[in-house]
Amino acid sequence: MTGHSGDRPILNLSGGPVDLTTCDREPIHIPGAVQSHGALVALEGDRIVVASVSVQDHFGMEPSALLGQTLDVLLDAETRQAIEGALTREALELNPLFLMSVRVQGEGPFDVVAHARDGLHILEFERSVMRSQVDPAALIRGPLSALNATRSLDDFAAVLAREVRQLTGFDRVMVYQFGPDGTGTVIAEALQPGTEAFLGLRYPATDIPQQARALYVLNMLRIISDVHSETSPLYAVPERPQPLDLTHAGLRAVSPIHIQYLKNMGVGASMSISIVRGQELWGLIACHHNSPRVLSYDARAACEFLGQVASVQLGARQERDEQAYELRLRSAESDLVGRLAHTPDPMEALNAEDANLLGFIDAPGAAIHYEGELVLLGVTPTADQVRELCAWLATLPEADVIHTDALGRDHPPARTYQTRPSGVLAVPLGSSRQDYVLWFRPEQLQTVTWGGDPNKPVQIGADGVGRLSPRDSFAAWQETVRGRSAPWTPAELHAGQALRRAVTAVELRRAAETYELNVELRRSNAELDAFAYIASHDLKEPLRGMHNYSVFLLETYSQQLDEDGVAKLRTLVRLTQRMDDLLDSLLLYSRVGREELNFQPVPLNEVLSDVLEILEQRLRETGATVTLHDLPTVTVDRVRVAEIYQNLIANALKYTERARPHVEVGMLAPADRAGHRIPPEVSPSARILYVRDDGLGIREQHFENIFRIFKRLHAREQFGGGTGAGLTIVRKIVERHGGQIWVESVYGEGSTFLFTLEA
């Protein structure tokens, strides 16, 4: 607070000095001063509570002579009543309004513009400029017709710059468009001959601080009539010490940083008109003049109206283009989602010939990585690079859509191939973290011409804090931007989310169907086991009777029968014996599926000792040798696991032509896994047991057939016969332990049966 030379106590609202390095933090809506080519008073009720020092220059009165007084001190009674009446009638909140031109203390005339803010009425007085005799509406009729006749955004911006220059007479009028990163590019320009051209230059985001951008949205027209004039401080009555908010004041003083910026450009006066789309600053119409320039209220109002028209039309044109693209996206989205709904396999739905994945989102390349399978479409990285990219995406937080337009920045290994894709949009598929459908966009190499070095405005102070400073060079400065693609639009991200929802729905439906199938399969298996048990049990008794009677007839009446009769009886005995063996196998198979297993820790070497003891006679008869490696203790059903080893070793002794066959029983070391064909369902931590022989071997096309019940690869009488159910029973025991069994074999050299017991 400071005193003043007048009679009344007053409060200086001008605040502290603004350092040229603090404009990024400067509260520019409360500068505590106005531009000196006009004067400002603020009324609380009918009492003046704030006045600018410039009242002295314009009205010949000290501010202290006005503070606490009514407008009577400035205006004659009739004018005062007219203004007070307007202040009462009009809606002035956020809406500055020209009231009238008046004479003040014998000076003028002055244009009076009023608005309301924070419970105050703020009156701004500017000397009236020679006003046009043309109807103000006629000022904009021609520009509007010219704008409506344009067909493209470039034409629209060019006509806009030309018409604003004709209305205002400024030396240079530019149309800026702001990018998503806040930089501004001059897309159109109209010039006084001999004026330096800035068309095509890009200016860094730091040229316009955030608080200035916010004010551009709130107050669409901003004029600085004389860059070189001193500002006029505001004074207030002591009971109102808070700063005066001048957001909507046309006379609001300008940041010294911005003034220095304009001086460095050689500008004497400036005006800017906001182009707003929604609540976002789309661009600016920026006007520069080499000398001071005061614009009439009518011309300013016409420019502001043109700015509003430009805001509406540019927004409408962009929305029309975006809507056309969105419609195409939605059509493709509808087709793809419908295909997913009717095709249970997402890979099949996405990779169908008419799926048109590249038409779904505007990108020259795409890829599908699903359950280990990879499909590349169009221009993409290599298969290995895509797999590596999917592995990296899996490390990121879960999301419906993952996207970047600077892949090399976010994922440095991608810099080696960033010329093909610099942008990626990825939609997760299914529950696996490494399954995605991806779209790729190429690098968009750009040569950007900046209006000066864009790196200079931010300077690091002694305290280590970055601050803005006014640009002092506007010479063109070129930079080549690499590793960036065109950005992904909100509509494309929305389409990706819709695809994600459709795939998730398919996954849920598949999971439900799989669950129902599993329930039905378990029920069918239980019924089949029960049928097999009952059938084999009930058939054995009459079969045994047939066998016994046949043997009895053969033994008792063979002397009375001829050779043919004896042969038929012997055939009947052999067939009943054969059927009895089959029923035994069927009974054992059904028992394996029905009986509860008795899980307990079992040392497998002990199990093998028991098995070899049972097979001792056959080992001796065949001259076979068995190598038994150290085996772990596992939690299994001891009896059933013994059946596994007994079956596999017995088969090794049976299906061989070697004089001294050899069998090896052990467990794979982790380092040995790479040399085997291990099914993907087998966990990397699972213990893999094996039984290896040097017997006949099995051709690869029979690897699965040998596990089918009653399936034989040899004639029934070869290699000692058999029912063909042994390996089926082995597989069932392994599966009941939660494991897998498979075979590796070289025909003529031997086989290795590998299995896990995960229970």
Helices and strands as residue ranges (DSSP letters): E 11-12, E 33-35, E 38-44, E 47-52, H 55-59, H 63-66, G 71-73, H 77-89, E 97-104, E 107-117, E 120-127, H 136-148, H 153-168, E 172-178, E 184-191, E 202-203, G 205-207, H 210-218, E 221-224, E 231-236, H 256-265, E 269-277, E 280-289, H 297-342, H 346-350, H 357-360, E 365-370, E 373-378, H 383-393, E 402-404, H 407-410, G 412-417, E 423-428, E 436-441, E 446-450, E 458-460, E 466-468, E 477-481, H 490-557, H 563-594, E 599-603, H 604-614, H 616-622, E 625-628, E 633-637, H 638-654, E 662-667, G 670-675, E 689-693, G 700-702, G 705-707, G 718-720, H 726-736, E 741-746, E 750-755
